[in-house]
């Protein structure tokens, strides 16, 4: 699964820490997500999408090849 | 802040430092002493790192634990349990062919298990938890 968190965060002028605080996780989790080292829970994915006012599928792109 | 500093950094640091000093005072240069020293030093570094991590989280006003950290701990625990079972079997097989005293065998097993957990945790932190 790929995601556009880094790109959207830059567009919204949000730091990793600010985004982490908004969704109630540690900054490390945002780092892992941006590096593609972790796939979030549905709740976290939903919360992040809500911050960017976008549907989940536009923030997180499911890549079937990696499964 | 002060309370968390005491819980996460000072207590484990004092504990491991005392063990380290005790081991150094009774150090006779044997292989077993070196293994014990290195292990305690690793635990000391690990506890300091964990404590620093928690304090950084508190300072940043973010939770000390979240879904990722819980998953890393769970995965490291399950992985280290599996490896530890194999480690104990190997240790028992080795002990059949050597004159290893029981307390040394148990000590090696416990230190081995702790080290396996630390390495599993570090490995998962480094490689991440993809598609899980």
N, CA and C atoms of all chains as a GROMACS GRO file, in nm:
protein
  597
    1UNK      N    1   0.084  -0.120   0.000
    1UNK     CA    2   0.000   0.000   0.000
    1UNK      C    3   0.089   0.126   0.000
    2UNK      N    4   0.063   0.213  -0.094
    2UNK     CA    5   0.137   0.340  -0.098
    2UNK      C    6   0.049   0.451  -0.039
    3UNK      N    7   0.112   0.561  -0.006
    3UNK     CA    8   0.030   0.672   0.044
    3UNK      C    9   0.089   0.806   0.001
    4UNK      N   10   0.006   0.910   0.012
    4UNK     CA   11   0.047   1.044  -0.032
    4UNK      C   12   0.062   1.138   0.088
    5UNK      N   13   0.089   1.081   0.204
    5UNK     CA   14   0.092   1.162   0.326
    5UNK      C   15   0.197   1.274   0.316
    6UNK      N   16   0.316   1.239   0.270
    6UNK     CA   17   0.425   1.338   0.264
    6UNK      C   18   0.386   1.456   0.174
    7UNK      N   19   0.333   1.421   0.057
    7UNK     CA   20   0.293   1.523  -0.040
    7UNK      C   21   0.181   1.612   0.017
    8UNK      N   22   0.081   1.550   0.075
    8UNK     CA   23  -0.034   1.625   0.129
    8UNK      C   24   0.006   1.709   0.250
    9UNK      N   25   0.096   1.654   0.329
    9UNK     CA   26   0.146   1.725   0.447
    9UNK      C   27   0.220   1.852   0.405
   10UNK      N   28   0.301   1.838   0.298
   10UNK     CA   29   0.376   1.954   0.248
   10UNK      C   30   0.278   2.058   0.194
   11UNK      N   31   0.174   2.011   0.126
   11UNK     CA   32   0.076   2.103   0.070
   11UNK      C   33   0.003   2.181   0.180
   12UNK      N   34  -0.026   2.112   0.289
   12UNK     CA   35  -0.099   2.175   0.402
   12UNK      C   36  -0.006   2.247   0.499
   13UNK      N   37   0.125   2.241   0.469
   13UNK     CA   38   0.227   2.304   0.555
   13UNK      C   39   0.225   2.248   0.698
   14UNK      N   40   0.212   2.119   0.708
   14UNK     CA   41   0.208   2.054   0.839
   14UNK      C   42   0.338   1.979   0.862
   15UNK      N   43   0.388   1.988   0.984
   15UNK     CA   44   0.508   1.908   1.016
   15UNK      C   45   0.463   1.767   1.056
   16UNK      N   46   0.558   1.676   1.062
   16UNK     CA   47   0.525   1.538   1.101
   16UNK      C   48   0.467   1.536   1.242
   17UNK      N   49   0.527   1.618   1.329
   17UNK     CA   50   0.480   1.623   1.468
   17UNK      C   51   0.339   1.678   1.478
   18UNK      N   52   0.311   1.784   1.400
   18UNK     CA   53   0.177   1.844   1.403
   18UNK      C   54   0.072   1.744   1.356
   19UNK      N   55   0.104   1.673   1.249
   19UNK     CA   56   0.009   1.573   1.198
   19UNK      C   57  -0.012   1.462   1.302
   20UNK      N   58   0.101   1.420   1.362
   20UNK     CA   59   0.094   1.313   1.464
   20UNK      C   60   0.005   1.357   1.581
   21UNK      N   61   0.023   1.482   1.624
   21UNK     CA   62  -0.059   1.533   1.736
   21UNK      C   63  -0.206   1.542   1.698
   22UNK      N   64  -0.233   1.580   1.573
   22UNK     CA   65  -0.372   1.592   1.529
   22UNK      C   66  -0.444   1.458   1.525
   23UNK      N   67  -0.371   1.351   1.488
   23UNK     CA   68  -0.436   1.220   1.479
   23UNK      C   69  -0.410   1.133   1.603
   24UNK      N   70  -0.335   1.186   1.698
   24UNK     CA   71  -0.314   1.115   1.825
   24UNK      C   72  -0.221   0.997   1.819
   25UNK      N   73  -0.116   1.009   1.737
   25UNK     CA   74  -0.014   0.904   1.735
   25UNK      C   75   0.123   0.968   1.758
   26UNK      N   76   0.226   0.884   1.764
   26UNK     CA   77   0.361   0.936   1.784
   26UNK      C   78   0.416   0.979   1.647
   27UNK      N   79   0.512   1.071   1.650
   27UNK     CA   80   0.573   1.120   1.525
   27UNK      C   81   0.636   1.004   1.447
   28UNK      N   82   0.691   0.909   1.523
   28UNK     CA   83   0.755   0.792   1.462
   28UNK      C   84   0.659   0.717   1.369
   29UNK      N   85   0.532   0.713   1.407
   29UNK     CA   86   0.432   0.643   1.326
   29UNK      C   87   0.416   0.712   1.190
   30UNK      N   88   0.417   0.845   1.193
   30UNK     CA   89   0.406   0.920   1.067
   30UNK      C   90   0.531   0.895   0.981
   31UNK      N   91   0.647   0.890   1.046
   31UNK     CA   92   0.773   0.862   0.974
   31UNK      C   93   0.764   0.725   0.907
   32UNK      N   94   0.719   0.625   0.981
   32UNK     CA   95   0.705   0.488   0.928
   32UNK      C   96   0.606   0.485   0.812
   33UNK      N   97   0.495   0.560   0.826
   33UNK     CA   98   0.393   0.562   0.720
   33UNK      C   99   0.450   0.624   0.592
   34UNK      N  100   0.521   0.735   0.609
   34UNK     CA  101   0.576   0.804   0.491
   34UNK      C  102   0.684   0.720   0.422
   35UNK      N  103   0.755   0.642   0.499
   35UNK     CA  104   0.860   0.557   0.440
   35UNK      C  105   0.802   0.428   0.384
   36UNK      N  106   0.674   0.406   0.406
   36UNK     CA  107   0.609   0.283   0.357
   36UNK      C  108   0.646   0.161   0.439
   37UNK      N  109   0.689   0.185   0.565
   37UNK     CA  110   0.731   0.073   0.650
   37UNK      C  111   0.616   0.021   0.736
   38UNK      N  112   0.500   0.085   0.726
   38UNK     CA  113   0.388   0.044   0.810
   38UNK      C  114   0.256   0.078   0.742
   39UNK      N  115   0.162  -0.015   0.748
   39UNK     CA  116   0.028   0.009   0.698
   39UNK      C  117  -0.064   0.040   0.816
   40UNK      N  118  -0.132   0.155   0.814
   40UNK     CA  119  -0.208   0.196   0.932
   40UNK      C  120  -0.336   0.116   0.951
   41UNK      N  121  -0.394   0.126   1.070
   41UNK     CA  122  -0.524   0.066   1.095
   41UNK      C  123  -0.627   0.149   1.018
   42UNK      N  124  -0.745   0.094   1.002
   42UNK     CA  125  -0.850   0.165   0.929
   42UNK      C  126  -0.883   0.297   0.997
   43UNK      N  127  -0.883   0.296   1.131
   43UNK     CA  128  -0.916   0.417   1.206
   43UNK      C  129  -0.813   0.527   1.181
   44UNK      N  130  -0.684   0.488   1.186
   44UNK     CA  131  -0.579   0.588   1.166
   44UNK      C  132  -0.584   0.641   1.022
   45UNK      N  133  -0.606   0.550   0.927
   45UNK     CA  134  -0.616   0.592   0.786
   45UNK      C  135  -0.732   0.690   0.769
   46UNK      N  136  -0.843   0.662   0.835
   46UNK     CA  137  -0.961   0.749   0.828
   46UNK      C  138  -0.930   0.886   0.890
   47UNK      N  139  -0.865   0.884   1.008
   47UNK     CA  140  -0.832   1.009   1.077
   47UNK      C  141  -0.738   1.096   0.992
   48UNK      N  142  -0.640   1.031   0.929
   48UNK     CA  143  -0.545   1.107   0.846
   48UNK      C  144  -0.617   1.167   0.725
   49UNK      N  145  -0.703   1.088   0.664
   49UNK     CA  146  -0.778   1.138   0.548
   49UNK      C  147  -0.866   1.256   0.587
   50UNK      N  148  -0.923   1.249   0.708
   50UNK     CA  149  -1.009   1.358   0.757
   50UNK      C  150  -0.929   1.488   0.772
   51UNK      N  151  -0.804   1.475   0.816
   51UNK     CA  152  -0.719   1.594   0.834
   51UNK      C  153  -0.699   1.664   0.698
   52UNK      N  154  -0.684   1.583   0.593
   52UNK     CA  155  -0.660   1.639   0.458
   52UNK      C  156  -0.790   1.662   0.380
   53UNK      N  157  -0.903   1.635   0.445
   53UNK     CA  158  -1.035   1.649   0.381
   53UNK      C  159  -1.043   1.573   0.249
   54UNK      N  160  -0.995   1.452   0.250
   54UNK     CA  161  -0.996   1.369   0.129
   54UNK      C  162  -1.046   1.230   0.163
   55UNK      N  163  -1.102   1.158   0.063
   55UNK     CA  164  -1.142   1.020   0.091
   55UNK      C  165  -1.019   0.931   0.113
   56UNK      N  166  -1.036   0.826   0.189
   56UNK     CA  167  -0.922   0.736   0.223
   56UNK      C  168  -0.848   0.689   0.097
   57UNK      N  169  -0.926   0.649  -0.005
   57UNK     CA  170  -0.863   0.589  -0.124
   57UNK      C  171  -0.777   0.688  -0.203
   58UNK      N  172  -0.793   0.817  -0.174
   58UNK     CA  173  -0.707   0.915  -0.242
   58UNK      C  174  -0.579   0.943  -0.164
   59UNK      N  175  -0.581   0.908  -0.037
   59UNK     CA  176  -0.460   0.926   0.045
   59UNK      C  177  -0.379   0.796   0.046
   60UNK      N  178  -0.450   0.685   0.060
   60UNK     CA  179  -0.383   0.553   0.064
   60UNK      C  180  -0.418   0.477  -0.064
   61UNK      N  181  -0.315   0.443  -0.138
   61UNK     CA  182  -0.338   0.376  -0.267
   61UNK      C  183  -0.300   0.229  -0.252
   62UNK      N  184  -0.401   0.144  -0.268
   62UNK     CA  185  -0.378   0.001  -0.252
   62UNK      C  186  -0.306  -0.055  -0.375
   63UNK      N  187  -0.190  -0.117  -0.350
   63UNK     CA  188  -0.111  -0.174  -0.459
   63UNK      C  189  -0.116  -0.326  -0.446
   64UNK      N  190  -0.189  -0.388  -0.536
   64UNK     CA  191  -0.212  -0.533  -0.526
   64UNK      C  192  -0.086  -0.616  -0.550
   65UNK      N  193   0.014  -0.557  -0.617
   65UNK     CA  194   0.135  -0.633  -0.653
   65UNK      C  195   0.216  -0.674  -0.530
   66UNK      N  196   0.206  -0.592  -0.424
   66UNK     CA  197   0.286  -0.621  -0.303
   66UNK      C  198   0.224  -0.726  -0.213
   67UNK      N  199   0.109  -0.782  -0.251
   67UNK     CA  200   0.041  -0.877  -0.164
   67UNK      C  201   0.050  -1.019  -0.217
   68UNK      N  202   0.685   1.537   3.413
   68UNK     CA  203   0.816   1.522   3.350
   68UNK      C  204   0.915   1.456   3.445
   69UNK      N  205   0.920   1.509   3.572
   69UNK     CA  206   1.013   1.454   3.671
   69UNK      C  207   0.980   1.308   3.700
   70UNK      N  208   0.847   1.279   3.712
   70UNK     CA  209   0.803   1.144   3.745
   70UNK      C  210   0.841   1.047   3.633
   71UNK      N  211   0.816   1.089   3.509
   71UNK     CA  212   0.847   1.002   3.396
   71UNK      C  213   0.997   0.981   3.382
   72UNK      N  214   1.074   1.088   3.417
   72UNK     CA  215   1.221   1.077   3.412
   72UNK      C  216   1.268   0.970   3.510
   73UNK      N  217   1.205   0.969   3.629
   73UNK     CA  218   1.242   0.871   3.733
   73UNK      C  219   1.202   0.731   3.687
   74UNK      N  220   1.080   0.717   3.633
   74UNK     CA  221   1.030   0.585   3.594
   74UNK      C  222   1.108   0.528   3.476
   75UNK      N  223   1.125   0.608   3.373
   75UNK     CA  224   1.178   0.554   3.248
   75UNK      C  225   1.330   0.560   3.232
   76UNK      N  226   1.395   0.653   3.300
   76UNK     CA  227   1.541   0.666   3.278
   76UNK      C  228   1.621   0.636   3.405
   77UNK      N  229   1.592   0.707   3.512
   77UNK     CA  230   1.678   0.696   3.631
   77UNK      C  231   1.673   0.556   3.693
   78UNK      N  232   1.552   0.500   3.712
   78UNK     CA  233   1.541   0.368   3.777
   78UNK      C  234   1.615   0.258   3.698
   79UNK      N  235   1.584   0.238   3.568
   79UNK     CA  236   1.659   0.133   3.498
   79UNK      C  237   1.808   0.163   3.487
   80UNK      N  238   1.842   0.292   3.472
   80UNK     CA  239   1.984   0.328   3.460
   80UNK      C  240   2.060   0.294   3.588
   81UNK      N  241   2.002   0.329   3.702
   81UNK     CA  242   2.067   0.300   3.831
   81UNK      C  243   2.079   0.149   3.850
   82UNK      N  244   1.970   0.076   3.816
   82UNK     CA  245   1.970  -0.070   3.833
   82UNK      C  246   2.080  -0.135   3.747
   83UNK      N  247   2.081  -0.104   3.619
   83UNK     CA  248   2.179  -0.168   3.531
   83UNK      C  249   2.322  -0.120   3.560
   84UNK      N  250   2.335   0.006   3.601
   84UNK     CA  251   2.467   0.059   3.634
   84UNK      C  252   2.523  -0.013   3.758
   85UNK      N  253   2.434  -0.039   3.857
   85UNK     CA  254   2.478  -0.111   3.977
   85UNK      C  255   2.523  -0.252   3.941
   86UNK      N  256   2.444  -0.320   3.856
   86UNK     CA  257   2.481  -0.456   3.813
   86UNK      C  258   2.614  -0.452   3.738
   87UNK      N  259   2.629  -0.349   3.654
   87UNK     CA  260   2.751  -0.334   3.575
   87UNK      C  261   2.873  -0.314   3.666
   88UNK      N  262   2.858  -0.228   3.766
   88UNK     CA  263   2.967  -0.203   3.862
   88UNK      C  264   3.001  -0.331   3.938
   89UNK      N  265   2.895  -0.403   3.982
   89UNK     CA  266   2.914  -0.528   4.055
   89UNK      C  267   2.992  -0.628   3.969
   90UNK      N  268   2.952  -0.639   3.842
   90UNK     CA  269   3.020  -0.733   3.751
   90UNK      C  270   3.165  -0.692   3.728
   91UNK      N  271   3.186  -0.559   3.714
   91UNK     CA  272   3.323  -0.510   3.692
   91UNK      C  273   3.413  -0.536   3.812
   92UNK      N  274   3.355  -0.521   3.932
   92UNK     CA  275   3.434  -0.544   4.055
   92UNK      C  276   3.472  -0.691   4.070
   93UNK      N  277   3.381  -0.780   4.021
   93UNK     CA  278   3.408  -0.924   4.032
   93UNK      C  279   3.458  -0.984   3.901
   94UNK      N  280   3.510  -0.898   3.814
   94UNK     CA  281   3.553  -0.943   3.681
   94UNK      C  282   3.685  -1.020   3.690
   95UNK      N  283   3.683  -1.145   3.638
   95UNK     CA  284   3.809  -1.221   3.641
   95UNK      C  285   3.859  -1.254   3.499
   96UNK      N  286   3.800  -1.190   3.400
   96UNK     CA  287   3.850  -1.204   3.263
   96UNK      C  288   3.802  -1.328   3.190
   97UNK      N  289   3.716  -1.405   3.254
   97UNK     CA  290   3.665  -1.527   3.190
   97UNK      C  291   3.564  -1.497   3.081
   98UNK      N  292   3.539  -1.595   2.996
   98UNK     CA  293   3.447  -1.580   2.883
   98UNK      C  294   3.306  -1.547   2.932
   99UNK      N  295   3.266  -1.616   3.039
   99UNK     CA  296   3.131  -1.596   3.093
   99UNK      C  297   3.113  -1.454   3.149
  100UNK      N  298   3.220  -1.403   3.211
  100UNK     CA  299   3.214  -1.266   3.265
  100UNK      C  300   3.201  -1.164   3.153
  101UNK      N  301   3.273  -1.190   3.044
  101UNK     CA  302   3.266  -1.098   2.930
  101UNK      C  303   3.124  -1.097   2.872
  102UNK      N  304   3.065  -1.217   2.857
  102UNK     CA  305   2.929  -1.228   2.804
  102UNK      C  306   2.830  -1.153   2.895
  103UNK      N  307   2.844  -1.173   3.026
  103UNK     CA  308   2.755  -1.106   3.122
  103UNK      C  309   2.770  -0.954   3.112
  104UNK      N  310   2.894  -0.908   3.104
  104UNK     CA  311   2.920  -0.764   3.096
  104UNK      C  312   2.859  -0.703   2.971
  105UNK      N  313   2.882  -0.770   2.857
  105UNK     CA  314   2.830  -0.720   2.730
  105UNK      C  315   2.676  -0.718   2.734
  106UNK      N  316   2.617  -0.823   2.790
  106UNK     CA  317   2.470  -0.831   2.798
  106UNK      C  318   2.414  -0.718   2.882
  107UNK      N  319   2.473  -0.697   3.001
  107UNK     CA  320   2.423  -0.591   3.091
  107UNK      C  321   2.441  -0.454   3.025
  108UNK      N  322   2.552  -0.437   2.956
  108UNK     CA  323   2.578  -0.311   2.885
  108UNK      C  324   2.471  -0.288   2.778
  109UNK      N  325   2.435  -0.396   2.707
  109UNK     CA  326   2.331  -0.386   2.604
  109UNK      C  327   2.196  -0.350   2.666
  110UNK      N  328   2.163  -0.415   2.780
  110UNK     CA  329   2.037  -0.385   2.849
  110UNK      C  330   2.035  -0.239   2.895
  111UNK      N  331   2.151  -0.193   2.943
  111UNK     CA  332   2.164  -0.056   2.990
  111UNK      C  333   2.137   0.043   2.876
  112UNK      N  334   2.200   0.019   2.762
  112UNK     CA  335   2.182   0.106   2.645
  112UNK      C  336   2.036   0.101   2.599
  113UNK      N  337   1.979  -0.020   2.599
  113UNK     CA  338   1.840  -0.039   2.556
  113UNK      C  339   1.744   0.039   2.647
  114UNK      N  340   1.766   0.028   2.780
  114UNK     CA  341   1.675   0.096   2.873
  114UNK      C  342   1.688   0.248   2.861
  115UNK      N  343   1.810   0.296   2.841
  115UNK     CA  344   1.830   0.441   2.824
  115UNK      C  345   1.761   0.488   2.697
  116UNK      N  346   1.775   0.410   2.590
  116UNK     CA  347   1.714   0.445   2.462
  116UNK      C  348   1.561   0.449   2.475
  117UNK      N  349   1.505   0.346   2.541
  117UNK     CA  350   1.359   0.339   2.560
  117UNK      C  351   1.311   0.458   2.644
  118UNK      N  352   1.386   0.488   2.751
  118UNK     CA  353   1.350   0.598   2.839
  118UNK      C  354   1.352   0.731   2.766
  119UNK      N  355   1.457   0.752   2.688
  119UNK     CA  356   1.471   0.877   2.610
  119UNK      C  357   1.354   0.892   2.513
  120UNK      N  358   1.317   0.779   2.452
  120UNK     CA  359   1.206   0.775   2.356
  120UNK      C  360   1.076   0.819   2.422
  121UNK      N  361   1.050   0.766   2.541
  121UNK     CA  362   0.927   0.798   2.614
  121UNK      C  363   0.927   0.945   2.654
  122UNK      N  364   1.042   0.995   2.703
  122UNK     CA  365   1.050   1.134   2.747
  122UNK      C  366   1.032   1.229   2.628
  123UNK      N  367   1.088   1.191   2.513
  123UNK     CA  368   1.071   1.273   2.393
  123UNK      C  369   0.923   1.282   2.357
  124UNK      N  370   0.853   1.169   2.370
  124UNK     CA  371   0.709   1.166   2.341
  124UNK      C  372   0.634   1.258   2.436
  125UNK      N  373   0.670   1.252   2.564
  125UNK     CA  374   0.601   1.336   2.664
  125UNK      C  375   0.626   1.484   2.634
  126UNK      N  376   0.752   1.516   2.601
  126UNK     CA  377   0.786   1.656   2.570
  126UNK      C  378   0.714   1.705   2.445
  127UNK      N  379   0.695   1.615   2.348
  127UNK     CA  380   0.626   1.652   2.223
  127UNK      C  381   0.474   1.650   2.237
  128UNK      N  382   0.426   1.620   2.357
  128UNK     CA  383   0.282   1.610   2.386
  128UNK      C  384   0.214   1.509   2.294
  129UNK      N  385   0.279   1.397   2.270
  129UNK     CA  386   0.221   1.287   2.193
  129UNK      C  387   0.212   1.165   2.285
  130UNK      N  388   0.128   1.066   2.251
  130UNK     CA  389   0.116   0.950   2.341
  130UNK      C  390   0.246   0.870   2.348
  131UNK      N  391   0.272   0.811   2.466
  131UNK     CA  392   0.393   0.729   2.483
  131UNK      C  393   0.380   0.599   2.404
  132UNK      N  394   0.256   0.554   2.390
  132UNK     CA  395   0.229   0.428   2.318
  132UNK      C  396   0.121   0.457   2.216
  133UNK      N  397   0.137   0.403   2.097
  133UNK     CA  398   0.030   0.412   1.998
  133UNK      C  399   0.021   0.279   1.924
  134UNK      N  400  -0.060   0.274   1.818
  134UNK     CA  401  -0.081   0.145   1.753
  134UNK      C  402   0.048   0.084   1.696
  135UNK      N  403   0.138   0.170   1.646
  135UNK     CA  404   0.262   0.117   1.589
  135UNK      C  405   0.353   0.060   1.698
  136UNK      N  406   0.373   0.136   1.806
  136UNK     CA  407   0.463   0.088   1.911
  136UNK      C  408   0.410  -0.040   1.976
  137UNK      N  409   0.275  -0.048   1.990
  137UNK     CA  410   0.216  -0.170   2.047
  137UNK      C  411   0.237  -0.288   1.953
  138UNK      N  412   0.220  -0.263   1.823
  138UNK     CA  413   0.238  -0.372   1.725
  138UNK      C  414   0.383  -0.418   1.722
  139UNK      N  415   0.477  -0.322   1.732
  139UNK     CA  416   0.619  -0.358   1.731
  139UNK      C  417   0.651  -0.445   1.853
  140UNK      N  418   0.600  -0.405   1.970
  140UNK     CA  419   0.626  -0.483   2.092
  140UNK      C  420   0.564  -0.623   2.081
  141UNK      N  421   0.440  -0.630   2.030
  141UNK     CA  422   0.373  -0.760   2.017
  141UNK      C  423   0.449  -0.850   1.921
  142UNK      N  424   0.487  -0.793   1.807
  142UNK     CA  425   0.556  -0.872   1.705
  142UNK      C  426   0.694  -0.917   1.757
  143UNK      N  427   0.765  -0.826   1.826
  143UNK     CA  428   0.897  -0.861   1.880
  143UNK      C  429   0.883  -0.970   1.986
  144UNK      N  430   0.776  -0.962   2.068
  144UNK     CA  431   0.756  -1.064   2.171
  144UNK      C  432   0.727  -1.200   2.109
  145UNK      N  433   0.638  -1.204   2.010
  145UNK     CA  434   0.604  -1.333   1.949
  145UNK      C  435   0.724  -1.392   1.875
  146UNK      N  436   0.797  -1.303   1.806
  146UNK     CA  437   0.914  -1.351   1.731
  146UNK      C  438   1.021  -1.402   1.827
  147UNK      N  439   1.045  -1.328   1.935
  147UNK     CA  440   1.150  -1.369   2.028
  147UNK      C  441   1.110  -1.495   2.104
  148UNK      N  442   0.979  -1.512   2.127
  148UNK     CA  443   0.934  -1.636   2.193
  148UNK      C  444   0.968  -1.757   2.105
  149UNK      N  445   0.936  -1.746   1.977
  149UNK     CA  446   0.961  -1.856   1.883
  149UNK      C  447   1.111  -1.888   1.875
  150UNK      N  448   1.193  -1.783   1.863
  150UNK     CA  449   1.338  -1.804   1.854
  150UNK      C  450   1.391  -1.860   1.988
  151UNK      N  451   1.334  -1.812   2.100
  151UNK     CA  452   1.379  -1.857   2.232
  151UNK      C  453   1.354  -2.007   2.252
  152UNK      N  454   1.243  -2.056   2.200
  152UNK     CA  455   1.212  -2.200   2.212
  152UNK      C  456   1.324  -2.280   2.144
  153UNK      N  457   1.360  -2.237   2.023
  153UNK     CA  458   1.467  -2.306   1.949
  153UNK      C  459   1.600  -2.292   2.026
  154UNK      N  460   1.623  -2.170   2.080
  154UNK     CA  461   1.745  -2.144   2.156
  154UNK      C  462   1.756  -2.236   2.278
  155UNK      N  463   1.643  -2.252   2.352
  155UNK     CA  464   1.643  -2.338   2.471
  155UNK      C  465   1.669  -2.484   2.432
  156UNK      N  466   1.607  -2.528   2.322
  156UNK     CA  467   1.629  -2.668   2.277
  156UNK      C  468   1.777  -2.688   2.243
  157UNK      N  469   1.834  -2.589   2.172
  157UNK     CA  470   1.976  -2.598   2.135
  157UNK      C  471   2.063  -2.600   2.260
  158UNK      N  472   2.027  -2.516   2.356
  158UNK     CA  473   2.103  -2.507   2.482
  158UNK      C  474   2.097  -2.640   2.559
  159UNK      N  475   1.980  -2.701   2.561
  159UNK     CA  476   1.964  -2.829   2.631
  159UNK      C  477   2.044  -2.939   2.562
  160UNK      N  478   2.043  -2.936   2.428
  160UNK     CA  479   2.121  -3.036   2.353
  160UNK      C  480   2.270  -3.019   2.379
  161UNK      N  481   2.313  -2.891   2.383
  161UNK     CA  482   2.455  -2.864   2.410
  161UNK      C  483   2.491  -2.910   2.551
  162UNK      N  484   2.401  -2.882   2.646
  162UNK     CA  485   2.431  -2.916   2.787
  162UNK      C  486   2.444  -3.067   2.808
  163UNK      N  487   2.380  -3.146   2.720
  163UNK     CA  488   2.394  -3.292   2.729
  163UNK      C  489   2.537  -3.338   2.702
  164UNK      N  490   2.607  -3.257   2.619
  164UNK     CA  491   2.742  -3.297   2.580
  164UNK      C  492   2.852  -3.218   2.652
  165UNK      N  493   2.811  -3.129   2.742
  165UNK     CA  494   2.911  -3.053   2.820
  165UNK      C  495   2.879  -3.062   2.968
  166UNK      N  496   2.976  -3.028   3.050
  166UNK     CA  497   2.953  -3.033   3.195
  166UNK      C  498   2.911  -2.895   3.245
  167UNK      N  499   2.806  -2.838   3.186
  167UNK     CA  500   2.760  -2.704   3.222
  167UNK      C  501   2.672  -2.712   3.347
  168UNK      N  502   2.708  -2.640   3.456
  168UNK     CA  503   2.624  -2.644   3.577
  168UNK      C  504   2.484  -2.587   3.549
  169UNK      N  505   2.385  -2.635   3.625
  169UNK     CA  506   2.246  -2.596   3.600
  169UNK      C  507   2.225  -2.445   3.607
  170UNK      N  508   2.286  -2.379   3.710
  170UNK     CA  509   2.264  -2.234   3.723
  170UNK      C  510   2.322  -2.157   3.606
  171UNK      N  511   2.432  -2.207   3.549
  171UNK     CA  512   2.490  -2.143   3.430
  171UNK      C  513   2.400  -2.160   3.310
  172UNK      N  514   2.340  -2.280   3.302
  172UNK     CA  515   2.250  -2.310   3.190
  172UNK      C  516   2.128  -2.218   3.194
  173UNK      N  517   2.069  -2.206   3.312
  173UNK     CA  518   1.950  -2.120   3.326
  173UNK      C  519   1.988  -1.973   3.302
  174UNK      N  520   2.101  -1.932   3.358
  174UNK     CA  521   2.148  -1.794   3.338
  174UNK      C  522   2.170  -1.763   3.191
  175UNK      N  523   2.235  -1.855   3.120
  175UNK     CA  524   2.258  -1.834   2.977
  175UNK      C  525   2.126  -1.825   2.902
  176UNK      N  526   2.032  -1.910   2.941
  176UNK     CA  527   1.900  -1.910   2.876
  176UNK      C  528   1.827  -1.779   2.894
  177UNK      N  529   1.828  -1.729   3.018
  177UNK     CA  530   1.756  -1.604   3.048
  177UNK      C  531   1.822  -1.486   2.976
  178UNK      N  532   1.956  -1.479   2.982
  178UNK     CA  533   2.028  -1.370   2.913
  178UNK      C  534   2.003  -1.380   2.763
  179UNK      N  535   2.009  -1.504   2.712
  179UNK     CA  536   1.984  -1.526   2.568
  179UNK      C  537   1.846  -1.479   2.527
  180UNK      N  538   1.745  -1.512   2.608
  180UNK     CA  539   1.607  -1.471   2.577
  180UNK      C  540   1.595  -1.318   2.572
  181UNK      N  541   1.659  -1.252   2.671
  181UNK     CA  542   1.652  -1.106   2.674
  181UNK      C  543   1.720  -1.046   2.551
  182UNK      N  544   1.835  -1.101   2.516
  182UNK     CA  545   1.907  -1.050   2.399
  182UNK      C  546   1.826  -1.073   2.271
  183UNK      N  547   1.764  -1.191   2.263
  183UNK     CA  548   1.681  -1.222   2.146
  183UNK      C  549   1.568  -1.120   2.133
  184UNK      N  550   1.507  -1.083   2.247
  184UNK     CA  551   1.399  -0.984   2.242
  184UNK      C  552   1.452  -0.849   2.194
  185UNK      N  553   1.566  -0.807   2.248
  185UNK     CA  554   1.622  -0.676   2.210
  185UNK      C  555   1.653  -0.674   2.059
  186UNK      N  556   1.714  -0.782   2.009
  186UNK     CA  557   1.749  -0.785   1.867
  186UNK      C  558   1.624  -0.794   1.779
  187UNK      N  559   1.523  -0.869   1.823
  187UNK     CA  560   1.398  -0.877   1.745
  187UNK      C  561   1.333  -0.739   1.738
  188UNK      N  562   1.328  -0.671   1.852
  188UNK     CA  563   1.267  -0.538   1.860
  188UNK      C  564   1.342  -0.440   1.768
  189UNK      N  565   1.475  -0.444   1.775
  189UNK     CA  566   1.556  -0.354   1.693
  189UNK      C  567   1.539  -0.385   1.544
  190UNK      N  568   1.532  -0.514   1.511
  190UNK     CA  569   1.514  -0.556   1.372
  190UNK      C  570   1.382  -0.507   1.316
  191UNK      N  571   1.275  -0.521   1.394
  191UNK     CA  572   1.143  -0.477   1.348
  191UNK      C  573   1.140  -0.324   1.334
  192UNK      N  574   1.204  -0.256   1.428
  192UNK     CA  575   1.211  -0.109   1.420
  192UNK      C  576   1.283  -0.067   1.292
  193UNK      N  577   1.388  -0.141   1.255
  193UNK     CA  578   1.467  -0.105   1.139
  193UNK      C  579   1.394  -0.139   1.009
  194UNK      N  580   1.338  -0.258   1.001
  194UNK     CA  581   1.276  -0.302   0.875
  194UNK      C  582   1.129  -0.262   0.862
  195UNK      N  583   1.064  -0.230   0.974
  195UNK     CA  584   0.925  -0.188   0.969
  195UNK      C  585   0.828  -0.307   0.970
  196UNK      N  586   0.699  -0.273   0.966
  196UNK     CA  587   0.594  -0.376   0.970
  196UNK      C  588   0.509  -0.360   0.844
  197UNK      N  589   0.558  -0.410   0.736
  197UNK     CA  590   0.487  -0.392   0.608
  197UNK      C  591   0.379  -0.498   0.591
  198UNK      N  592   0.265  -0.456   0.544
  198UNK     CA  593   0.154  -0.546   0.510
  198UNK      C  594   0.117  -0.643   0.622
  199UNK      N  595   0.107  -0.590   0.743
  199UNK     CA  596   0.066  -0.677   0.855
  199UNK      C  597  -0.055  -0.622   0.923
   0.00000   0.00000   0.00000
